[in-house]
């Protein structure tokens, strides 16, 4: 897997994941929305730590800055 996620992208995903986990564990959201929030939070954390996003890969997107030669 080739890295395709910048540090800014990772930070935003981690912040969103923490907010979603907070809402989930404090029971601020219920039902299917709670399950969806948990799944999205786990995916965001997983992709952030890998620095790789499958959706970016499929779409040919990379938020990494290109290295100067």
N, CA, C and O atoms as a printed pandas DataFrame, in Angstrom:
     atom_number atom_name residue_name chain_id  residue_number  x_coord  y_coord  z_coord
0              1         N          UNK        A               1    0.836   -1.178    0.000
1              2        CA          UNK        A               1    0.000    0.000    0.000
2              3         C          UNK        A               1    0.885    1.247    0.000
3              4         O          UNK        A               1    1.747    1.424    0.861
4              5         N          UNK        A               2    0.649    2.082   -0.971
5              6        CA          UNK        A               2    1.391    3.329   -1.064
6              7         C          UNK        A               2    0.640    4.402   -0.278
7              8         O          UNK        A               2   -0.572    4.554   -0.429
8              9         N          UNK        A               3    1.354    5.132    0.547
9             10        CA          UNK        A               3    0.730    6.183    1.356
10            11         C          UNK        A               3    0.108    7.238    0.445
11            12         O          UNK        A               3    0.709    7.645   -0.549
12            13         N          UNK        A               4   -1.114    7.681    0.799
13            14        CA          UNK        A               4   -1.781    8.692   -0.009
14            15         C          UNK        A               4   -2.527    9.719    0.850
15            16         O          UNK        A               4   -3.476   10.352    0.387
16            17         N          UNK        A               5   -2.087    9.877    2.109
17            18        CA          UNK        A               5   -2.783   10.768    3.030
18            19         C          UNK        A               5   -1.782   11.678    3.741
19            20         O          UNK        A               5   -0.793   11.213    4.308
20            21         N          UNK        A               6   -2.059   12.985    3.701
21            22        CA          UNK        A               6   -1.171   13.957    4.348
22            23         C          UNK        A               6   -1.431   14.005    5.855
23            24         O          UNK        A               6   -2.408   13.438    6.345
24            25         N          UNK        A               7   -0.552   14.681    6.573
25            26        CA          UNK        A               7   -0.724   14.823    8.021
26            27         C          UNK        A               7   -1.984   15.606    8.369
27            28         O          UNK        A               7   -2.657   15.290    9.350
28            29         N          UNK        A               8   -2.309   16.625    7.572
29            30        CA          UNK        A               8   -3.532   17.399    7.817
30            31         C          UNK        A               8   -4.764   16.520    7.673
31            32         O          UNK        A               8   -5.684   16.587    8.489
32            33         N          UNK        A               9   -4.779   15.705    6.642
33            34        CA          UNK        A               9   -5.891   14.785    6.403
34            35         C          UNK        A               9   -6.027   13.809    7.571
35            36         O          UNK        A               9   -7.130   13.534    8.043
36            37         N          UNK        A              10   -4.899   13.297    8.021
37            38        CA          UNK        A              10   -4.907   12.357    9.150
38            39         C          UNK        A              10   -5.442   13.018   10.408
39            40         O          UNK        A              10   -6.248   12.426   11.126
40            41         N          UNK        A              11   -5.001   14.248   10.684
41            42        CA          UNK        A              11   -5.437   14.972   11.873
42            43         C          UNK        A              11   -6.956   15.189   11.851
43            44         O          UNK        A              11   -7.635   14.975   12.855
44            45         N          UNK        A              12   -7.475   15.611   10.706
45            46        CA          UNK        A              12   -8.915   15.842   10.591
46            47         C          UNK        A              12   -9.684   14.552   10.824
47            48         O          UNK        A              12  -10.694   14.554   11.527
48            49         N          UNK        A              13   -9.223   13.456   10.246
49            50        CA          UNK        A              13   -9.903   12.168   10.441
50            51         C          UNK        A              13   -9.868   11.715   11.903
51            52         O          UNK        A              13  -10.853   11.183   12.414
52            53         N          UNK        A              14   -8.746   11.923   12.566
53            54        CA          UNK        A              14   -8.645   11.521   13.973
54            55         C          UNK        A              14   -9.568   12.366   14.836
55            56         O          UNK        A              14  -10.219   11.843   15.740
56            57         N          UNK        A              15   -9.634   13.665   14.572
57            58        CA          UNK        A              15  -10.531   14.541   15.338
58            59         C          UNK        A              15  -11.982   14.113   15.139
59            60         O          UNK        A              15  -12.736   14.018   16.108
60            61         N          UNK        A              16  -12.379   13.858   13.904
61            62        CA          UNK        A              16  -13.748   13.414   13.632
62            63         C          UNK        A              16  -14.028   12.088   14.331
63            64         O          UNK        A              16  -15.101   11.905   14.906
64            65         N          UNK        A              17  -13.072   11.164   14.287
65            66        CA          UNK        A              17  -13.248    9.865   14.934
66            67         C          UNK        A              17  -13.412   10.019   16.442
67            68         O          UNK        A              17  -14.261    9.355   17.037
68            69         N          UNK        A              18  -12.623   10.873   17.063
69            70        CA          UNK        A              18  -12.728   11.089   18.510
70            71         C          UNK        A              18  -14.093   11.681   18.863
71            72         O          UNK        A              18  -14.708   11.282   19.852
72            73         N          UNK        A              19  -14.562   12.625   18.061
73            74        CA          UNK        A              19  -15.885   13.209   18.311
74            75         C          UNK        A              19  -16.974   12.150   18.183
75            76         O          UNK        A              19  -17.863   12.068   19.030
76            77         N          UNK        A              20  -16.909   11.345   17.138
77            78        CA          UNK        A              20  -17.907   10.293   16.952
78            79         C          UNK        A              20  -17.868    9.271   18.079
79            80         O          UNK        A              20  -18.916    8.822   18.543
80            81         N          UNK        A              21  -16.673    8.900   18.525
81            82        CA          UNK        A              21  -16.560    7.954   19.640
82            83         C          UNK        A              21  -17.100    8.557   20.928
83            84         O          UNK        A              21  -17.742    7.860   21.715
84            85         N          UNK        A              22  -16.849    9.837   21.152
85            86        CA          UNK        A              22  -17.396   10.518   22.318
86            87         C          UNK        A              22  -18.923   10.477   22.295
87            88         O          UNK        A              22  -19.558   10.152   23.299
88            89         N          UNK        A              23  -19.500   10.807   21.154
89            90        CA          UNK        A              23  -20.958   10.776   21.027
90            91         C          UNK        A              23  -21.513    9.367   21.238
91            92         O          UNK        A              23  -22.567    9.187   21.848
92            93         N          UNK        A              24  -20.790    8.379   20.725
93            94        CA          UNK        A              24  -21.233    6.992   20.861
94            95         C          UNK        A              24  -21.192    6.537   22.323
95            96         O          UNK        A              24  -22.172    5.991   22.830
96            97         N          UNK        A              25  -20.074    6.758   22.994
97            98        CA          UNK        A              25  -19.907    6.239   24.352
98            99         C          UNK        A              25  -20.649    7.052   25.411
99           100         O          UNK        A              25  -20.858    6.566   26.523
100          101         N          UNK        A              26  -21.044    8.267   25.088
101          102        CA          UNK        A              26  -21.851    9.050   26.032
102          103         C          UNK        A              26  -23.343    8.934   25.724
103          104         O          UNK        A              26  -24.167    9.615   26.335
104          105         N          UNK        A              27  -23.678    8.067   24.773
105          106        CA          UNK        A              27  -25.073    7.785   24.397
106          107         C          UNK        A              27  -25.816    9.031   23.921
107          108         O          UNK        A              27  -27.016    9.169   24.158
108          109         N          UNK        A              28  -25.114    9.924   23.260
109          110        CA          UNK        A              28  -25.745   11.125   22.697
110          111         C          UNK        A              28  -26.462   10.793   21.390
111          112         O          UNK        A              28  -27.349   11.528   20.957
112          113         N          UNK        A              29  -26.070    9.675   20.761
113          114        CA          UNK        A              29  -26.733    9.207   19.547
114          115         C          UNK        A              29  -27.212    7.787   19.789
115          116         O          UNK        A              29  -26.615    7.048   20.571
116          117         N          UNK        A              30  -28.289    7.408   19.120
117          118        CA          UNK        A              30  -28.924    6.114   19.383
118          119         C          UNK        A              30  -29.248    5.396   18.077
119          120         O          UNK        A              30  -29.235    5.983   16.994
120          121         N          UNK        A              31  -29.536    4.119   18.218
121          122        CA          UNK        A              31  -30.001    3.324   17.091
122          123         C          UNK        A              31  -28.954    3.125   16.019
123          124         O          UNK        A              31  -27.765    2.968   16.298
124          125         N          UNK        A              32  -29.433    3.137   14.771
125          126        CA          UNK        A              32  -28.539    2.867   13.654
126          127         C          UNK        A              32  -27.486    3.968   13.494
127          128         O          UNK        A              32  -26.399    3.713   12.976
128          129         N          UNK        A              33  -27.803    5.191   13.937
129          130        CA          UNK        A              33  -26.825    6.274   13.841
130          131         C          UNK        A              33  -25.624    6.008   14.754
131          132         O          UNK        A              33  -24.494    6.362   14.416
132          133         N          UNK        A              34  -25.868    5.393   15.895
133          134        CA          UNK        A              34  -24.778    5.053   16.805
134          135         C          UNK        A              34  -23.871    4.010   16.165
135          136         O          UNK        A              34  -22.646    4.106   16.243
136          137         N          UNK        A              35  -24.476    3.023   15.537
137          138        CA          UNK        A              35  -23.690    1.985   14.867
138          139         C          UNK        A              35  -22.897    2.573   13.713
139          140         O          UNK        A              35  -21.723    2.252   13.529
140          141         N          UNK        A              36  -23.536    3.428   12.944
141          142        CA          UNK        A              36  -22.852    4.073   11.825
142          143         C          UNK        A              36  -21.690    4.940   12.314
143          144         O          UNK        A              36  -20.613    4.929   11.718
144          145         N          UNK        A              37  -21.905    5.686   13.390
145          146        CA          UNK        A              37  -20.848    6.531   13.952
146          147         C          UNK        A              37  -19.658    5.682   14.403
147          148         O          UNK        A              37  -18.507    6.056   14.180
148          149         N          UNK        A              38  -19.930    4.562   15.024
149          150        CA          UNK        A              38  -18.862    3.671   15.483
150          151         C          UNK        A              38  -18.070    3.111   14.303
151          152         O          UNK        A              38  -16.840    3.079   14.339
152          153         N          UNK        A              39  -18.761    2.678   13.274
153          154        CA          UNK        A              39  -18.091    2.116   12.091
154          155         C          UNK        A              39  -17.229    3.179   11.402
155          156         O          UNK        A              39  -16.082    2.912   11.044
156          157         N          UNK        A              40  -17.774    4.368   11.219
157          158        CA          UNK        A              40  -17.018    5.453   10.565
158          159         C          UNK        A              40  -15.802    5.834   11.408
159          160         O          UNK        A              40  -14.723    6.067   10.864
160          161         N          UNK        A              41  -15.965    5.900   12.727
161          162        CA          UNK        A              41  -14.845    6.247   13.606
162          163         C          UNK        A              41  -13.729    5.214   13.502
163          164         O          UNK        A              41  -12.555    5.575   13.418
164          165         N          UNK        A              42  -14.081    3.954   13.505
165          166        CA          UNK        A              42  -13.068    2.895   13.410
166          167         C          UNK        A              42  -12.354    2.961   12.055
167          168         O          UNK        A              42  -11.131    2.835   11.993
168          169         N          UNK        A              43  -13.106    3.156   10.983
169          170        CA          UNK        A              43  -12.497    3.255    9.654
170          171         C          UNK        A              43  -11.566    4.466    9.579
171          172         O          UNK        A              43  -10.456    4.364    9.056
172          173         N          UNK        A              44  -12.016    5.614   10.101
173          174        CA          UNK        A              44  -11.174    6.812   10.081
174          175         C          UNK        A              44   -9.890    6.601   10.880
175          176         O          UNK        A              44   -8.817    7.008   10.433
176          177         N          UNK        A              45   -9.979    5.981   12.039
177          178        CA          UNK        A              45   -8.774    5.728   12.837
178          179         C          UNK        A              45   -7.838    4.766   12.119
179          180         O          UNK        A              45   -6.628    4.986   12.067
180          181         N          UNK        A              46   -8.406    3.700   11.567
181          182        CA          UNK        A              46   -7.608    2.689   10.874
182          183         C          UNK        A              46   -6.872    3.293    9.677
183          184         O          UNK        A              46   -5.674    3.069    9.503
184          185         N          UNK        A              47   -7.590    4.058    8.854
185          186        CA          UNK        A              47   -6.950    4.660    7.683
186          187         C          UNK        A              47   -5.942    5.740    8.082
187          188         O          UNK        A              47   -4.937    5.934    7.398
188          189         N          UNK        A              48   -6.206    6.433    9.174
189          190        CA          UNK        A              48   -5.265    7.465    9.628
190          191         C          UNK        A              48   -3.941    6.867   10.057
191          192         O          UNK        A              48   -2.881    7.406    9.741
192          193         N          UNK        A              49   -3.995    5.762   10.772
193          194        CA          UNK        A              49   -2.752    5.153   11.238
194          195         C          UNK        A              49   -1.993    4.474   10.099
195          196         O          UNK        A              49   -0.765    4.391   10.137
196          197         N          UNK        A              50   -2.716    3.986    9.084
197          198        CA          UNK        A              50   -2.051    3.390    7.928
198          199         C          UNK        A              50   -1.548    4.438    6.931
199          200         O          UNK        A              50   -0.666    4.166    6.116
200          201         N          UNK        A              51   -2.130    5.650    7.012
201          202        CA          UNK        A              51   -1.853    6.731    6.060
202          203         C          UNK        A              51   -2.234    6.329    4.646
203          204         O          UNK        A              51   -1.604    6.755    3.678
204          205         N          UNK        A              52   -3.274    5.502    4.532
205          206        CA          UNK        A              52   -3.732    4.999    3.248
206          207         C          UNK        A              52   -5.246    4.911    3.250
207          208         O          UNK        A              52   -5.836    4.396    4.200
208          209         N          UNK        A              53   -5.881    5.406    2.201
209          210        CA          UNK        A              53   -7.330    5.382    2.078
210          211         C          UNK        A              53   -7.687    4.674    0.776
211          212         O          UNK        A              53   -7.217    5.066   -0.292
212          213         N          UNK        A              54   -8.511    3.638    0.858
213          214        CA          UNK        A              54   -8.904    2.864   -0.313
214          215         C          UNK        A              54   -9.703    3.716   -1.298
215          216         O          UNK        A              54   -9.544    3.572   -2.511
216          217         N          UNK        A              55  -10.551    4.594   -0.791
217          218        CA          UNK        A              55  -11.344    5.461   -1.671
218          219         C          UNK        A              55  -10.419    6.387   -2.455
219          220         O          UNK        A              55  -10.610    6.586   -3.655
220          221         N          UNK        A              56   -9.424    6.949   -1.786
221          222        CA          UNK        A              56   -8.446    7.785   -2.480
222          223         C          UNK        A              56   -7.729    6.979   -3.560
223          224         O          UNK        A              56   -7.495    7.474   -4.663
224          225         N          UNK        A              57   -7.385    5.748   -3.241
225          226        CA          UNK        A              57   -6.672    4.876   -4.176
226          227         C          UNK        A              57   -7.512    4.639   -5.429
227          228         O          UNK        A              57   -7.005    4.738   -6.546
228          229         N          UNK        A              58   -8.779    4.329   -5.248
229          230        CA          UNK        A              58   -9.658    4.057   -6.378
230          231         C          UNK        A              58   -9.839    5.302   -7.249
231          232         O          UNK        A              58   -9.856    5.212   -8.477
232          233         N          UNK        A              59   -9.973    6.462   -6.604
233          234        CA          UNK        A              59  -10.191    7.704   -7.335
234          235         C          UNK        A              59   -8.901    8.349   -7.833
235          236         O          UNK        A              59   -8.944    9.343   -8.556
236          237         N          UNK        A              60   -7.762    7.791   -7.452
237          238        CA          UNK        A              60   -6.472    8.332   -7.873
238          239         C          UNK        A              60   -6.110    9.629   -7.180
239          240         O          UNK        A              60   -5.398   10.462   -7.740
240          241         N          UNK        A              61   -6.604    9.804   -5.953
241          242        CA          UNK        A              61   -6.356   11.019   -5.181
242          243         C          UNK        A              61   -5.223   10.781   -4.189
243          244         O          UNK        A              61   -5.096    9.696   -3.623
244          245         N          UNK        A              62   -4.411   11.799   -3.988
245          246        CA          UNK        A              62   -3.393   11.766   -2.948
246          247         C          UNK        A              62   -3.291   13.168   -2.356
247          248         O          UNK        A              62   -3.172   14.151   -3.088
248          249         N          UNK        A              63   -3.337   13.256   -1.036
249          250        CA          UNK        A              63   -3.207   14.557   -0.383
250          251         C          UNK        A              63   -1.769   14.818    0.049
251          252         O          UNK        A              63   -1.479   15.847    0.659
252          253         N          UNK        A              64   -0.881   13.901   -0.263
253          254        CA          UNK        A              64    0.530   14.102    0.034
254          255         C          UNK        A              64    1.125   15.110   -0.937
255          256         O          UNK        A              64    0.757   15.153   -2.111
256          257         N          UNK        A              65    2.051   15.923   -0.432
257          258        CA          UNK        A              65    2.764   16.850   -1.300
258          259         C          UNK        A              65    3.785   16.072   -2.109
259          260         O          UNK        A              65    4.436   15.156   -1.606
260          261         N          UNK        A              66    3.911   16.449   -3.355
261          262        CA          UNK        A              66    4.875   15.779   -4.217
262          263         C          UNK        A              66    6.276   16.243   -3.880
263          264         O          UNK        A              66    6.503   17.424   -3.620
264          265         N          UNK        A              67    7.223   15.304   -3.884
265          266        CA          UNK        A              67    8.615   15.626   -3.567
266          267         C          UNK        A              67    9.261   16.324   -4.750
267          268         O          UNK        A              67    9.031   15.961   -5.903
268          269         N          UNK        A              68   10.077   17.335   -4.449
269          270        CA          UNK        A              68   10.829   18.033   -5.485
270          271         C          UNK        A              68   12.073   17.223   -5.835
271          272         O          UNK        A              68   12.726   16.651   -4.962
272          273         N          UNK        A              69   12.385   17.185   -7.123
273          274        CA          UNK        A              69   13.556   16.417   -7.547
274          275         C          UNK        A              69   14.732   17.315   -7.763
275          276         O          UNK        A              69   15.811   16.843   -8.124
